[in-house]
Amino acid sequence: MALTGDYKLISTEDMLQGHAELCIHAYGFVKSMALKCAIELGIPGAIHGNGGGASLGELATIIALPLSRLPRLRRLMRVLTVSGVFSVEHQQPDDSVGCAVAVYGLTSASRLLVGDGETSSGLSSLVSLMVDPNLTAPFSGMSAWFMDDEQPRSFFEMHHGEDMWDMAAREAALSRTIGDGMTDDSRFVVEVILREGRARDVFSGVRSMVDVGGGTGTIAKAIAAAFPHVECSVLDLPHVVAEAPADGEVRFIAGDMFDHIPPADAVLLKSVMHDWRDDECVKILRRCKEAIPTREAGGKVIIINMVVGSEKSKGNSTKKEEAQALYDLFLMAFEGGEREEHEWEKIFLEAGFSGYNIIPALGIRSIIEVYP
Ligand SMILES: C[S@@+](CC[C@H](N)C(=O)[O-])C[C@H]1O[C@@H](n2cnc3c(N)ncnc32)[C@H](O)[C@@H]1O
């Protein structure tokens, strides 16, 4: 058989290394689905509940797995340990099989998937949102969308025939999946904000805040609890506000951020701007500017999103850069995207703001204070 293309130009070692790398890239979806499966089976919680370590047999008992599936569970755990989701803590003797067996543990990633058993699922619902079939299926059509600019503006819309917000308004299950995922994310972000002094400082002088696109109010409630001097409200679409628990902790307002934003010292936009095109962000920011007082009187917009490239010079930057690039392409399915600093600056100026300050205190994300 004749070798074609560049095969003959590279060494056998490079060919075989390249083949392994291609398998890893092409089977990236297997990793995502293995992670989804582990969450659905409750494996992170099972390991945590077993004192932080569990053998295959112990896991099978805790999650009530049919015995016939046990050998397959080993293969699932192999993928999840080589990819760093779980670890092999140590080997322990197991009389039932007559040899030592692996005891699986949690890593810094899977520790975040353990909830409190009551109100919080850790980041499990967020990961479930990221791998939801409604969101992943449109990626199969990405190349067709790239090559045909007569197609709808996003490949989500090309696949589903409507954009994600219209679909979520129609399908309660999708709306819940988005809401639960974003609630996890908000809890996580608030936890980091409250731990990090320079992030806490952003809220210290604020007397009133409206969380625009604030979902069911997780961040607003946490900010109101941590900073009792801040009067918090949430603006979101009517079908989202209708689902919000009316417990009186914060005020909910049903509305459209493109039409009107209620007045406050500060407007918070967390994980909102990356869903919209530049011209749409300019419109949202103009509504924000109408809602807040002057900079001298304490007016500001607080954006929580990525500033792509801001992590380049720091340690462990490769993982952060990869996470930022993946997030950005994921958002392209919905016509969204992450921005570099010069892209942010352009929309701030166009919306009539005078300055901004980036606080890179949230890992792959930053807090951006934008001043009128
Ligand atoms: C990605 S979610 C972010 C939710 C929340 N800020 C968080 O980080 O947990 C985007 C939110 O924007 C809301 N949204 C979308 N279009 C909107 C509009 N025109 N006016 C107000 N809210 C809107 C959605 O309903 C959703 O709650």
The ligand as an ORCA input file, in Angstrom:
! r2SCAN-3c Opt
* xyz 0 1
  C     -26.483     32.987     30.822
  S     -27.815     33.493     31.824
  C     -27.007     34.282     33.171
  C     -27.842     34.270     34.416
  C     -27.174     34.915     35.648
  N     -26.704     36.248     35.392
  C     -26.057     34.056     36.138
  O     -24.903     34.289     35.798
  O     -26.336     33.088     36.852
  C     -28.464     34.854     30.935
  C     -29.712     35.432     31.551
  O     -30.142     36.545     30.747
  C     -31.554     36.514     30.696
  N     -32.016     37.283     29.530
  C     -31.926     36.934     28.223
  N     -32.469     37.905     27.457
  C     -32.891     38.883     28.306
  C     -33.550     40.151     28.120
  N     -33.824     40.586     26.904
  N     -33.828     40.888     29.216
  C     -33.543     40.445     30.461
  N     -32.926     39.251     30.697
  C     -32.599     38.486     29.638
  C     -31.859     35.030     30.589
  O     -33.207     34.747     30.907
  C     -30.866     34.467     31.596
  O     -31.391     34.423     32.901
*
